[in-house]
């Protein structure tokens, strides 16, 4: 059993900053899951991240985030992190 604790953070971003912010969060390394919710609070995309996920595995998810960014004006990113 792991003794690592998790906590959540939320960020409000506009559509044009969505992809950039998601890439920054992934680069931080301690992110376990990223959820993007629309203005109405409904989940648009849910991306579980595991240790060692890189490049080609993330490419489809990032392409989806890029497409979402073109469609939304405002959204909320919820991040689950490990302490």
N, CA, C and O atoms as a Maestro MAE file, in Angstrom:
{
 s_m_m2io_version
 :::
 2.0.0
}

f_m_ct {
 s_m_title
 :::
 protein
 m_atom[332] {
  # First column is atom index #
  i_m_mmod_type
  r_m_x_coord
  r_m_y_coord
  r_m_z_coord
  i_m_residue_number
  s_m_chain_name
  s_m_pdb_residue_name
  s_m_pdb_atom_name
  i_m_atomic_number
  :::
  1 25 0.833 -1.179 0.000 1 A "UNK " " N  " 7
  2 3 0.000 0.000 0.000 1 A "UNK " " CA " 6
  3 2 0.879 1.244 0.000 1 A "UNK " " C  " 6
  4 15 1.879 1.304 0.716 1 A "UNK " " O  " 8
  5 25 0.513 2.217 -0.787 2 A "UNK " " N  " 7
  6 3 1.300 3.432 -0.918 2 A "UNK " " CA " 6
  7 2 0.977 4.404 0.212 2 A "UNK " " C  " 6
  8 15 -0.171 4.518 0.641 2 A "UNK " " O  " 8
  9 25 2.005 5.100 0.685 3 A "UNK " " N  " 7
  10 3 1.783 6.080 1.734 3 A "UNK " " CA " 6
  11 2 1.704 7.495 1.161 3 A "UNK " " C  " 6
  12 15 1.710 8.469 1.914 3 A "UNK " " O  " 8
  13 25 1.631 7.610 -0.145 4 A "UNK " " N  " 7
  14 3 1.542 8.910 -0.794 4 A "UNK " " CA " 6
  15 2 0.119 9.442 -0.700 4 A "UNK " " C  " 6
  16 15 -0.850 8.708 -0.895 4 A "UNK " " O  " 8
  17 25 0.015 10.715 -0.403 5 A "UNK " " N  " 7
  18 3 -1.277 11.384 -0.304 5 A "UNK " " CA " 6
  19 2 -1.539 12.142 -1.604 5 A "UNK " " C  " 6
  20 15 -0.609 12.564 -2.291 5 A "UNK " " O  " 8
  21 25 -2.799 12.302 -1.921 6 A "UNK " " N  " 7
  22 3 -3.156 13.088 -3.094 6 A "UNK " " CA " 6
  23 2 -3.977 14.294 -2.665 6 A "UNK " " C  " 6
  24 15 -4.640 14.276 -1.628 6 A "UNK " " O  " 8
  25 25 -3.921 15.337 -3.475 7 A "UNK " " N  " 7
  26 3 -4.749 16.509 -3.263 7 A "UNK " " CA " 6
  27 2 -5.146 17.072 -4.620 7 A "UNK " " C  " 6
  28 15 -4.556 16.723 -5.642 7 A "UNK " " O  " 8
  29 25 -6.139 17.938 -4.623 8 A "UNK " " N  " 7
  30 3 -6.686 18.478 -5.865 8 A "UNK " " CA " 6
  31 2 -6.517 19.992 -5.913 8 A "UNK " " C  " 6
  32 15 -6.582 20.678 -4.893 8 A "UNK " " O  " 8
  33 25 -6.301 20.489 -7.120 9 A "UNK " " N  " 7
  34 3 -6.239 21.924 -7.386 9 A "UNK " " CA " 6
  35 2 -7.122 22.212 -8.588 9 A "UNK " " C  " 6
  36 15 -7.304 21.356 -9.454 9 A "UNK " " O  " 8
  37 25 -7.665 23.413 -8.639 10 A "UNK " " N  " 7
  38 3 -8.458 23.825 -9.797 10 A "UNK " " CA " 6
  39 2 -7.903 25.118 -10.362 10 A "UNK " " C  " 6
  40 15 -7.494 26.018 -9.628 10 A "UNK " " O  " 8
  41 25 -7.900 25.189 -11.688 11 A "UNK " " N  " 7
  42 3 -7.452 26.372 -12.401 11 A "UNK " " CA " 6
  43 2 -8.516 26.748 -13.428 11 A "UNK " " C  " 6
  44 15 -9.002 25.888 -14.163 11 A "UNK " " O  " 8
  45 25 -8.874 28.012 -13.479 12 A "UNK " " N  " 7
  46 3 -9.775 28.488 -14.527 12 A "UNK " " CA " 6
  47 2 -8.907 29.087 -15.621 12 A "UNK " " C  " 6
  48 15 -8.053 29.935 -15.358 12 A "UNK " " O  " 8
  49 25 -9.132 28.639 -16.852 13 A "UNK " " N  " 7
  50 3 -8.364 29.144 -17.992 13 A "UNK " " CA " 6
  51 2 -9.303 29.404 -19.156 13 A "UNK " " C  " 6
  52 15 -10.400 28.849 -19.225 13 A "UNK " " O  " 8
  53 25 -8.856 30.258 -20.070 14 A "UNK " " N  " 7
  54 3 -9.636 30.435 -21.290 14 A "UNK " " CA " 6
  55 2 -9.150 29.436 -22.331 14 A "UNK " " C  " 6
  56 15 -8.085 28.836 -22.180 14 A "UNK " " O  " 8
  57 25 -9.922 29.267 -23.366 15 A "UNK " " N  " 7
  58 3 -9.643 28.236 -24.363 15 A "UNK " " CA " 6
  59 2 -8.270 28.321 -24.983 15 A "UNK " " C  " 6
  60 15 -7.635 27.295 -25.225 15 A "UNK " " O  " 8
  61 25 -7.798 29.530 -25.244 16 A "UNK " " N  " 7
  62 3 -6.507 29.678 -25.917 16 A "UNK " " CA " 6
  63 2 -5.324 29.278 -25.027 16 A "UNK " " C  " 6
  64 15 -4.254 28.959 -25.545 16 A "UNK " " O  " 8
  65 25 -5.494 29.288 -23.713 17 A "UNK " " N  " 7
  66 3 -4.419 28.910 -22.794 17 A "UNK " " CA " 6
  67 2 -4.516 27.462 -22.316 17 A "UNK " " C  " 6
  68 15 -3.636 26.991 -21.595 17 A "UNK " " O  " 8
  69 25 -5.568 26.757 -22.707 18 A "UNK " " N  " 7
  70 3 -5.826 25.414 -22.199 18 A "UNK " " CA " 6
  71 2 -4.689 24.439 -22.516 18 A "UNK " " C  " 6
  72 15 -4.153 23.809 -21.604 18 A "UNK " " O  " 8
  73 25 -4.322 24.306 -23.756 19 A "UNK " " N  " 7
  74 3 -3.290 23.335 -24.152 19 A "UNK " " CA " 6
  75 2 -1.952 23.659 -23.493 19 A "UNK " " C  " 6
  76 15 -1.265 22.762 -23.006 19 A "UNK " " O  " 8
  77 25 -1.585 24.929 -23.477 20 A "UNK " " N  " 7
  78 3 -0.326 25.347 -22.854 20 A "UNK " " CA " 6
  79 2 -0.310 24.965 -21.378 20 A "UNK " " C  " 6
  80 15 0.693 24.449 -20.886 20 A "UNK " " O  " 8
  81 25 -1.401 25.211 -20.673 21 A "UNK " " N  " 7
  82 3 -1.461 24.925 -19.236 21 A "UNK " " CA " 6
  83 2 -1.417 23.422 -18.967 21 A "UNK " " C  " 6
  84 15 -0.759 22.980 -18.025 21 A "UNK " " O  " 8
  85 25 -2.115 22.633 -19.789 22 A "UNK " " N  " 7
  86 3 -2.096 21.177 -19.621 22 A "UNK " " CA " 6
  87 2 -0.680 20.643 -19.835 22 A "UNK " " C  " 6
  88 15 -0.229 19.783 -19.079 22 A "UNK " " O  " 8
  89 25 0.015 21.132 -20.837 23 A "UNK " " N  " 7
  90 3 1.399 20.701 -21.078 23 A "UNK " " CA " 6
  91 2 2.301 21.064 -19.906 23 A "UNK " " C  " 6
  92 15 3.164 20.273 -19.524 23 A "UNK " " O  " 8
  93 25 2.115 22.250 -19.331 24 A "UNK " " N  " 7
  94 3 2.905 22.665 -18.170 24 A "UNK " " CA " 6
  95 2 2.652 21.733 -16.987 24 A "UNK " " C  " 6
  96 15 3.586 21.329 -16.295 24 A "UNK " " O  " 8
  97 25 1.396 21.399 -16.764 25 A "UNK " " N  " 7
  98 3 1.050 20.523 -15.646 25 A "UNK " " CA " 6
  99 2 1.669 19.138 -15.814 25 A "UNK " " C  " 6
  100 15 2.182 18.566 -14.853 25 A "UNK " " O  " 8
  101 25 1.623 18.606 -17.017 26 A "UNK " " N  " 7
  102 3 2.212 17.290 -17.287 26 A "UNK " " CA " 6
  103 2 3.722 17.330 -17.042 26 A "UNK " " C  " 6
  104 15 4.288 16.381 -16.499 26 A "UNK " " O  " 8
  105 25 4.365 18.413 -17.437 27 A "UNK " " N  " 7
  106 3 5.810 18.547 -17.277 27 A "UNK " " CA " 6
  107 2 6.226 18.605 -15.806 27 A "UNK " " C  " 6
  108 15 7.363 18.264 -15.478 27 A "UNK " " O  " 8
  109 25 5.337 19.025 -14.928 28 A "UNK " " N  " 7
  110 3 5.658 19.113 -13.501 28 A "UNK " " CA " 6
  111 2 5.945 17.743 -12.893 28 A "UNK " " C  " 6
  112 15 6.721 17.642 -11.943 28 A "UNK " " O  " 8
  113 25 5.337 16.699 -13.421 29 A "UNK " " N  " 7
  114 3 5.688 15.353 -13.021 29 A "UNK " " CA " 6
  115 2 4.928 14.740 -11.860 29 A "UNK " " C  " 6
  116 15 4.867 13.514 -11.772 29 A "UNK " " O  " 8
  117 25 4.350 15.520 -10.970 30 A "UNK " " N  " 7
  118 3 3.649 14.939 -9.832 30 A "UNK " " CA " 6
  119 2 2.137 14.899 -10.035 30 A "UNK " " C  " 6
  120 15 1.388 14.686 -9.082 30 A "UNK " " O  " 8
  121 25 1.690 15.100 -11.266 31 A "UNK " " N  " 7
  122 3 0.269 15.091 -11.583 31 A "UNK " " CA " 6
  123 2 -0.178 13.667 -11.878 31 A "UNK " " C  " 6
  124 15 0.440 12.977 -12.689 31 A "UNK " " O  " 8
  125 25 -1.241 13.226 -11.230 32 A "UNK " " N  " 7
  126 3 -1.779 11.871 -11.418 32 A "UNK " " CA " 6
  127 2 -2.944 11.859 -12.398 32 A "UNK " " C  " 6
  128 15 -3.141 10.883 -13.121 32 A "UNK " " O  " 8
  129 25 -3.725 12.954 -12.424 33 A "UNK " " N  " 7
  130 3 -4.915 12.984 -13.267 33 A "UNK " " CA " 6
  131 2 -5.266 14.431 -13.581 33 A "UNK " " C  " 6
  132 15 -5.153 15.305 -12.722 33 A "UNK " " O  " 8
  133 25 -5.694 14.680 -14.817 34 A "UNK " " N  " 7
  134 3 -6.149 15.999 -15.236 34 A "UNK " " CA " 6
  135 2 -7.563 15.853 -15.780 34 A "UNK " " C  " 6
  136 15 -7.829 15.004 -16.630 34 A "UNK " " O  " 8
  137 25 -8.459 16.685 -15.285 35 A "UNK " " N  " 7
  138 3 -9.834 16.704 -15.757 35 A "UNK " " CA " 6
  139 2 -10.143 18.107 -16.253 35 A "UNK " " C  " 6
  140 15 -9.878 19.089 -15.560 35 A "UNK " " O  " 8
  141 25 -10.705 18.200 -17.458 36 A "UNK " " N  " 7
  142 3 -11.103 19.489 -18.013 36 A "UNK " " CA " 6
  143 2 -12.622 19.544 -18.013 36 A "UNK " " C  " 6
  144 15 -13.288 18.662 -18.555 36 A "UNK " " O  " 8
  145 25 -13.159 20.587 -17.400 37 A "UNK " " N  " 7
  146 3 -14.605 20.774 -17.331 37 A "UNK " " CA " 6
  147 2 -14.980 22.061 -18.054 37 A "UNK " " C  " 6
  148 15 -14.251 23.051 -18.020 37 A "UNK " " O  " 8
  149 25 -16.126 22.019 -18.702 38 A "UNK " " N  " 7
  150 3 -16.624 23.191 -19.406 38 A "UNK " " CA " 6
  151 2 -17.195 24.218 -18.449 38 A "UNK " " C  " 6
  152 15 -17.230 24.015 -17.236 38 A "UNK " " O  " 8
  153 25 -17.640 25.318 -19.019 39 A "UNK " " N  " 7
  154 3 -18.216 26.416 -18.247 39 A "UNK " " CA " 6
  155 2 -19.393 25.944 -17.387 39 A "UNK " " C  " 6
  156 15 -19.620 26.462 -16.294 39 A "UNK " " O  " 8
  157 25 -20.133 24.960 -17.893 40 A "UNK " " N  " 7
  158 3 -21.316 24.445 -17.196 40 A "UNK " " CA " 6
  159 2 -20.968 23.405 -16.126 40 A "UNK " " C  " 6
  160 15 -21.864 22.906 -15.445 40 A "UNK " " O  " 8
  161 25 -19.695 23.074 -15.971 41 A "UNK " " N  " 7
  162 3 -19.261 22.125 -14.949 41 A "UNK " " CA " 6
  163 2 -19.233 20.676 -15.393 41 A "UNK " " C  " 6
  164 15 -18.845 19.798 -14.622 41 A "UNK " " O  " 8
  165 25 -19.639 20.416 -16.624 42 A "UNK " " N  " 7
  166 3 -19.606 19.040 -17.135 42 A "UNK " " CA " 6
  167 2 -18.199 18.671 -17.577 42 A "UNK " " C  " 6
  168 15 -17.486 19.487 -18.161 42 A "UNK " " O  " 8
  169 25 -17.807 17.437 -17.295 43 A "UNK " " N  " 7
  170 3 -16.483 16.951 -17.675 43 A "UNK " " CA " 6
  171 2 -16.398 16.795 -19.187 43 A "UNK " " C  " 6
  172 15 -17.242 16.150 -19.809 43 A "UNK " " O  " 8
  173 25 -15.368 17.394 -19.763 44 A "UNK " " N  " 7
  174 3 -15.136 17.310 -21.205 44 A "UNK " " CA " 6
  175 2 -14.128 16.205 -21.504 44 A "UNK " " C  " 6
  176 15 -14.325 15.406 -22.420 44 A "UNK " " O  " 8
  177 25 -13.048 16.165 -20.728 45 A "UNK " " N  " 7
  178 3 -12.029 15.134 -20.903 45 A "UNK " " CA " 6
  179 2 -11.396 14.830 -19.543 45 A "UNK " " C  " 6
  180 15 -11.201 15.714 -18.709 45 A "UNK " " O  " 8
  181 25 -11.089 13.563 -19.356 46 A "UNK " " N  " 7
  182 3 -10.486 13.079 -18.124 46 A "UNK " " CA " 6
  183 2 -9.241 12.289 -18.517 46 A "UNK " " C  " 6
  184 15 -9.349 11.258 -19.181 46 A "UNK " " O  " 8
  185 25 -8.057 12.762 -18.112 47 A "UNK " " N  " 7
  186 3 -6.810 12.125 -18.523 47 A "UNK " " CA " 6
  187 2 -6.057 11.600 -17.308 47 A "UNK " " C  " 6
  188 15 -5.404 12.373 -16.607 47 A "UNK " " O  " 8
  189 25 -6.137 10.299 -17.047 48 A "UNK " " N  " 7
  190 3 -5.293 9.748 -15.979 48 A "UNK " " CA " 6
  191 2 -3.853 9.681 -16.478 48 A "UNK " " C  " 6
  192 15 -3.597 9.248 -17.601 48 A "UNK " " O  " 8
  193 25 -2.929 10.107 -15.649 49 A "UNK " " N  " 7
  194 3 -1.515 10.087 -16.014 49 A "UNK " " CA " 6
  195 2 -0.804 9.134 -15.076 49 A "UNK " " C  " 6
  196 15 -1.022 9.163 -13.865 49 A "UNK " " O  " 8
  197 25 0.038 8.300 -15.631 50 A "UNK " " N  " 7
  198 3 0.807 7.378 -14.807 50 A "UNK " " CA " 6
  199 2 2.275 7.718 -14.935 50 A "UNK " " C  " 6
  200 15 2.690 8.385 -15.883 50 A "UNK " " O  " 8
  201 25 3.047 7.262 -13.989 51 A "UNK " " N  " 7
  202 3 4.489 7.507 -14.031 51 A "UNK " " CA " 6
  203 2 5.053 6.853 -15.285 51 A "UNK " " C  " 6
  204 15 4.778 5.686 -15.567 51 A "UNK " " O  " 8
  205 25 5.833 7.605 -16.023 52 A "UNK " " N  " 7
  206 3 6.460 7.064 -17.218 52 A "UNK " " CA " 6
  207 2 5.675 7.300 -18.505 52 A "UNK " " C  " 6
  208 15 6.098 6.854 -19.572 52 A "UNK " " O  " 8
  209 25 4.548 7.989 -18.424 53 A "UNK " " N  " 7
  210 3 3.779 8.290 -19.632 53 A "UNK " " CA " 6
  211 2 4.496 9.408 -20.371 53 A "UNK " " C  " 6
  212 15 4.716 10.488 -19.822 53 A "UNK " " O  " 8
  213 25 4.856 9.142 -21.615 54 A "UNK " " N  " 7
  214 3 5.596 10.131 -22.395 54 A "UNK " " CA " 6
  215 2 5.151 10.122 -23.847 54 A "UNK " " C  " 6
  216 15 4.447 9.221 -24.303 54 A "UNK " " O  " 8
  217 25 5.582 11.147 -24.550 55 A "UNK " " N  " 7
  218 3 5.495 11.270 -25.996 55 A "UNK " " CA " 6
  219 2 4.289 10.705 -26.704 55 A "UNK " " C  " 6
  220 15 3.194 11.262 -26.631 55 A "UNK " " O  " 8
  221 25 4.491 9.595 -27.391 56 A "UNK " " N  " 7
  222 3 3.469 9.017 -28.258 56 A "UNK " " CA " 6
  223 2 2.204 8.623 -27.506 56 A "UNK " " C  " 6
  224 15 1.111 8.652 -28.070 56 A "UNK " " O  " 8
  225 25 2.348 8.255 -26.241 57 A "UNK " " N  " 7
  226 3 1.174 7.869 -25.456 57 A "UNK " " CA " 6
  227 2 0.316 9.090 -25.157 57 A "UNK " " C  " 6
  228 15 -0.911 8.991 -25.146 57 A "UNK " " O  " 8
  229 25 0.939 10.235 -24.916 58 A "UNK " " N  " 7
  230 3 0.199 11.459 -24.598 58 A "UNK " " CA " 6
  231 2 -0.295 12.204 -25.834 58 A "UNK " " C  " 6
  232 15 -1.208 13.024 -25.728 58 A "UNK " " O  " 8
  233 25 0.280 11.941 -26.991 59 A "UNK " " N  " 7
  234 3 -0.055 12.684 -28.204 59 A "UNK " " CA " 6
  235 2 -1.558 12.705 -28.512 59 A "UNK " " C  " 6
  236 15 -2.089 13.779 -28.795 59 A "UNK " " O  " 8
  237 25 -2.268 11.567 -28.470 60 A "UNK " " N  " 7
  238 3 -3.711 11.625 -28.752 60 A "UNK " " CA " 6
  239 2 -4.492 12.462 -27.737 60 A "UNK " " C  " 6
  240 15 -5.420 13.184 -28.100 60 A "UNK " " O  " 8
  241 25 -4.111 12.358 -26.469 61 A "UNK " " N  " 7
  242 3 -4.804 13.144 -25.437 61 A "UNK " " CA " 6
  243 2 -4.552 14.631 -25.630 61 A "UNK " " C  " 6
  244 15 -5.470 15.437 -25.475 61 A "UNK " " O  " 8
  245 25 -3.328 15.008 -25.966 62 A "UNK " " N  " 7
  246 3 -3.015 16.416 -26.197 62 A "UNK " " CA " 6
  247 2 -3.695 16.936 -27.463 62 A "UNK " " C  " 6
  248 15 -4.085 18.102 -27.517 62 A "UNK " " O  " 8
  249 25 -3.841 16.094 -28.468 63 A "UNK " " N  " 7
  250 3 -4.571 16.493 -29.675 63 A "UNK " " CA " 6
  251 2 -6.037 16.766 -29.328 63 A "UNK " " C  " 6
  252 15 -6.635 17.715 -29.834 63 A "UNK " " O  " 8
  253 25 -6.604 15.933 -28.468 64 A "UNK " " N  " 7
  254 3 -7.993 16.141 -28.034 64 A "UNK " " CA " 6
  255 2 -8.121 17.437 -27.249 64 A "UNK " " C  " 6
  256 15 -9.085 18.180 -27.435 64 A "UNK " " O  " 8
  257 25 -7.161 17.719 -26.374 65 A "UNK " " N  " 7
  258 3 -7.186 18.971 -25.601 65 A "UNK " " CA " 6
  259 2 -7.089 20.165 -26.547 65 A "UNK " " C  " 6
  260 15 -7.767 21.173 -26.349 65 A "UNK " " O  " 8
  261 25 -6.248 20.055 -27.574 66 A "UNK " " N  " 7
  262 3 -6.131 21.131 -28.562 66 A "UNK " " CA " 6
  263 2 -7.435 21.383 -29.289 66 A "UNK " " C  " 6
  264 15 -7.798 22.533 -29.535 66 A "UNK " " O  " 8
  265 25 -8.149 20.313 -29.637 67 A "UNK " " N  " 7
  266 3 -9.441 20.459 -30.312 67 A "UNK " " CA " 6
  267 2 -10.475 21.086 -29.377 67 A "UNK " " C  " 6
  268 15 -11.284 21.914 -29.797 67 A "UNK " " O  " 8
  269 25 -10.440 20.684 -28.115 68 A "UNK " " N  " 7
  270 3 -11.356 21.257 -27.129 68 A "UNK " " CA " 6
  271 2 -11.074 22.741 -26.950 68 A "UNK " " C  " 6
  272 15 -11.999 23.545 -26.842 68 A "UNK " " O  " 8
  273 25 -9.796 23.101 -26.918 69 A "UNK " " N  " 7
  274 3 -9.409 24.495 -26.733 69 A "UNK " " CA " 6
  275 2 -9.991 25.383 -27.826 69 A "UNK " " C  " 6
  276 15 -10.316 26.544 -27.580 69 A "UNK " " O  " 8
  277 25 -10.121 24.840 -29.021 70 A "UNK " " N  " 7
  278 3 -10.685 25.612 -30.128 70 A "UNK " " CA " 6
  279 2 -12.184 25.829 -29.971 70 A "UNK " " C  " 6
  280 15 -12.746 26.745 -30.571 70 A "UNK " " O  " 8
  281 25 -12.832 24.991 -29.171 71 A "UNK " " N  " 7
  282 3 -14.288 25.047 -29.038 71 A "UNK " " CA " 6
  283 2 -14.786 25.769 -27.792 71 A "UNK " " C  " 6
  284 15 -15.920 26.247 -27.776 71 A "UNK " " O  " 8
  285 25 -13.970 25.858 -26.756 72 A "UNK " " N  " 7
  286 3 -14.442 26.447 -25.508 72 A "UNK " " CA " 6
  287 2 -13.844 27.827 -25.290 72 A "UNK " " C  " 6
  288 15 -12.734 28.120 -25.736 72 A "UNK " " O  " 8
  289 25 -14.598 28.665 -24.599 73 A "UNK " " N  " 7
  290 3 -14.086 29.989 -24.264 73 A "UNK " " CA " 6
  291 2 -13.507 30.006 -22.860 73 A "UNK " " C  " 6
  292 15 -12.514 30.683 -22.594 73 A "UNK " " O  " 8
  293 25 -14.138 29.254 -21.961 74 A "UNK " " N  " 7
  294 3 -13.681 29.152 -20.582 74 A "UNK " " CA " 6
  295 2 -13.794 27.721 -20.125 74 A "UNK " " C  " 6
  296 15 -14.716 27.007 -20.519 74 A "UNK " " O  " 8
  297 25 -12.860 27.296 -19.295 75 A "UNK " " N  " 7
  298 3 -12.966 25.955 -18.720 75 A "UNK " " CA " 6
  299 2 -12.207 25.906 -17.407 75 A "UNK " " C  " 6
  300 15 -11.468 26.827 -17.057 75 A "UNK " " O  " 8
  301 25 -12.405 24.818 -16.695 76 A "UNK " " N  " 7
  302 3 -11.732 24.602 -15.424 76 A "UNK " " CA " 6
  303 2 -10.910 23.333 -15.536 76 A "UNK " " C  " 6
  304 15 -11.402 22.300 -15.990 76 A "UNK " " O  " 8
  305 25 -9.666 23.415 -15.122 77 A "UNK " " N  " 7
  306 3 -8.797 22.240 -15.085 77 A "UNK " " CA " 6
  307 2 -8.699 21.808 -13.626 77 A "UNK " " C  " 6
  308 15 -8.315 22.594 -12.760 77 A "UNK " " O  " 8
  309 25 -9.047 20.555 -13.365 78 A "UNK " " N  " 7
  310 3 -8.875 20.000 -12.027 78 A "UNK " " CA " 6
  311 2 -7.703 19.042 -12.083 78 A "UNK " " C  " 6
  312 15 -7.650 18.165 -12.945 78 A "UNK " " O  " 8
  313 25 -6.769 19.209 -11.169 79 A "UNK " " N  " 7
  314 3 -5.540 18.427 -11.162 79 A "UNK " " CA " 6
  315 2 -5.452 17.636 -9.876 79 A "UNK " " C  " 6
  316 15 -5.610 18.189 -8.788 79 A "UNK " " O  " 8
  317 25 -5.198 16.331 -9.997 80 A "UNK " " N  " 7
  318 3 -4.932 15.492 -8.838 80 A "UNK " " CA " 6
  319 2 -3.429 15.285 -8.774 80 A "UNK " " C  " 6
  320 15 -2.817 14.808 -9.730 80 A "UNK " " O  " 8
  321 25 -2.838 15.646 -7.644 81 A "UNK " " N  " 7
  322 3 -1.379 15.555 -7.473 81 A "UNK " " CA " 6
  323 2 -1.024 14.646 -6.311 81 A "UNK " " C  " 6
  324 15 -1.837 14.381 -5.425 81 A "UNK " " O  " 8
  325 25 0.205 14.180 -6.343 82 A "UNK " " N  " 7
  326 3 0.755 13.434 -5.220 82 A "UNK " " CA " 6
  327 2 1.616 14.374 -4.395 82 A "UNK " " C  " 6
  328 15 2.324 15.220 -4.942 82 A "UNK " " O  " 8
  329 25 1.555 14.227 -3.085 83 A "UNK " " N  " 7
  330 3 2.423 15.018 -2.200 83 A "UNK " " CA " 6
  331 2 3.751 14.332 -2.087 83 A "UNK " " C  " 6
  332 15 4.641 14.821 -1.391 83 A "UNK " " O  " 8
  :::
 }
 m_bond[331] {
  # First column is bond index #
  i_m_from
  i_m_to
  i_m_order
  :::
  1 1 2 1
  2 2 3 1
  3 3 4 2
  4 3 5 1
  5 5 6 1
  6 6 7 1
  7 7 8 2
  8 7 9 1
  9 9 10 1
  10 10 11 1
  11 11 12 2
  12 11 13 1
  13 13 14 1
  14 14 15 1
  15 15 16 2
  16 15 17 1
  17 17 18 1
  18 18 19 1
  19 19 20 2
  20 19 21 1
  21 21 22 1
  22 22 23 1
  23 23 24 2
  24 23 25 1
  25 25 26 1
  26 26 27 1
  27 27 28 2
  28 27 29 1
  29 29 30 1
  30 30 31 1
  31 31 32 2
  32 31 33 1
  33 33 34 1
  34 34 35 1
  35 35 36 2
  36 35 37 1
  37 37 38 1
  38 38 39 1
  39 39 40 2
  40 39 41 1
  41 41 42 1
  42 42 43 1
  43 43 44 2
  44 43 45 1
  45 45 46 1
  46 46 47 1
  47 47 48 2
  48 47 49 1
  49 49 50 1
  50 50 51 1
  51 51 52 2
  52 51 53 1
  53 53 54 1
  54 54 55 1
  55 55 56 2
  56 55 57 1
  57 57 58 1
  58 58 59 1
  59 59 60 2
  60 59 61 1
  61 61 62 1
  62 62 63 1
  63 63 64 2
  64 63 65 1
  65 65 66 1
  66 66 67 1
  67 67 68 2
  68 67 69 1
  69 69 70 1
  70 70 71 1
  71 71 72 2
  72 71 73 1
  73 73 74 1
  74 74 75 1
  75 75 76 2
  76 75 77 1
  77 77 78 1
  78 78 79 1
  79 79 80 2
  80 79 81 1
  81 81 82 1
  82 82 83 1
  83 83 84 2
  84 83 85 1
  85 85 86 1
  86 86 87 1
  87 87 88 2
  88 87 89 1
  89 89 90 1
  90 90 91 1
  91 91 92 2
  92 91 93 1
  93 93 94 1
  94 94 95 1
  95 95 96 2
  96 95 97 1
  97 97 98 1
  98 98 99 1
  99 99 100 2
  100 99 101 1
  101 101 102 1
  102 102 103 1
  103 103 104 2
  104 103 105 1
  105 105 106 1
  106 106 107 1
  107 107 108 2
  108 107 109 1
  109 109 110 1
  110 110 111 1
  111 111 112 2
  112 111 113 1
  113 113 114 1
  114 114 115 1
  115 115 116 2
  116 115 117 1
  117 117 118 1
  118 118 119 1
  119 119 120 2
  120 119 121 1
  121 121 122 1
  122 122 123 1
  123 123 124 2
  124 123 125 1
  125 125 126 1
  126 126 127 1
  127 127 128 2
  128 127 129 1
  129 129 130 1
  130 130 131 1
  131 131 132 2
  132 131 133 1
  133 133 134 1
  134 134 135 1
  135 135 136 2
  136 135 137 1
  137 137 138 1
  138 138 139 1
  139 139 140 2
  140 139 141 1
  141 141 142 1
  142 142 143 1
  143 143 144 2
  144 143 145 1
  145 145 146 1
  146 146 147 1
  147 147 148 2
  148 147 149 1
  149 149 150 1
  150 150 151 1
  151 151 152 2
  152 151 153 1
  153 153 154 1
  154 154 155 1
  155 155 156 2
  156 155 157 1
  157 157 158 1
  158 158 159 1
  159 159 160 2
  160 159 161 1
  161 161 162 1
  162 162 163 1
  163 163 164 2
  164 163 165 1
  165 165 166 1
  166 166 167 1
  167 167 168 2
  168 167 169 1
  169 169 170 1
  170 170 171 1
  171 171 172 2
  172 171 173 1
  173 173 174 1
  174 174 175 1
  175 175 176 2
  176 175 177 1
  177 177 178 1
  178 178 179 1
  179 179 180 2
  180 179 181 1
  181 181 182 1
  182 182 183 1
  183 183 184 2
  184 183 185 1
  185 185 186 1
  186 186 187 1
  187 187 188 2
  188 187 189 1
  189 189 190 1
  190 190 191 1
  191 191 192 2
  192 191 193 1
  193 193 194 1
  194 194 195 1
  195 195 196 2
  196 195 197 1
  197 197 198 1
  198 198 199 1
  199 199 200 2
  200 199 201 1
  201 201 202 1
  202 202 203 1
  203 203 204 2
  204 203 205 1
  205 205 206 1
  206 206 207 1
  207 207 208 2
  208 207 209 1
  209 209 210 1
  210 210 211 1
  211 211 212 2
  212 211 213 1
  213 213 214 1
  214 214 215 1
  215 215 216 2
  216 215 217 1
  217 217 218 1
  218 218 219 1
  219 219 220 2
  220 219 221 1
  221 221 222 1
  222 222 223 1
  223 223 224 2
  224 223 225 1
  225 225 226 1
  226 226 227 1
  227 227 228 2
  228 227 229 1
  229 229 230 1
  230 230 231 1
  231 231 232 2
  232 231 233 1
  233 233 234 1
  234 234 235 1
  235 235 236 2
  236 235 237 1
  237 237 238 1
  238 238 239 1
  239 239 240 2
  240 239 241 1
  241 241 242 1
  242 242 243 1
  243 243 244 2
  244 243 245 1
  245 245 246 1
  246 246 247 1
  247 247 248 2
  248 247 249 1
  249 249 250 1
  250 250 251 1
  251 251 252 2
  252 251 253 1
  253 253 254 1
  254 254 255 1
  255 255 256 2
  256 255 257 1
  257 257 258 1
  258 258 259 1
  259 259 260 2
  260 259 261 1
  261 261 262 1
  262 262 263 1
  263 263 264 2
  264 263 265 1
  265 265 266 1
  266 266 267 1
  267 267 268 2
  268 267 269 1
  269 269 270 1
  270 270 271 1
  271 271 272 2
  272 271 273 1
  273 273 274 1
  274 274 275 1
  275 275 276 2
  276 275 277 1
  277 277 278 1
  278 278 279 1
  279 279 280 2
  280 279 281 1
  281 281 282 1
  282 282 283 1
  283 283 284 2
  284 283 285 1
  285 285 286 1
  286 286 287 1
  287 287 288 2
  288 287 289 1
  289 289 290 1
  290 290 291 1
  291 291 292 2
  292 291 293 1
  293 293 294 1
  294 294 295 1
  295 295 296 2
  296 295 297 1
  297 297 298 1
  298 298 299 1
  299 299 300 2
  300 299 301 1
  301 301 302 1
  302 302 303 1
  303 303 304 2
  304 303 305 1
  305 305 306 1
  306 306 307 1
  307 307 308 2
  308 307 309 1
  309 309 310 1
  310 310 311 1
  311 311 312 2
  312 311 313 1
  313 313 314 1
  314 314 315 1
  315 315 316 2
  316 315 317 1
  317 317 318 1
  318 318 319 1
  319 319 320 2
  320 319 321 1
  321 321 322 1
  322 322 323 1
  323 323 324 2
  324 323 325 1
  325 325 326 1
  326 326 327 1
  327 327 328 2
  328 327 329 1
  329 329 330 1
  330 330 331 1
  331 331 332 2
  :::
 }
}
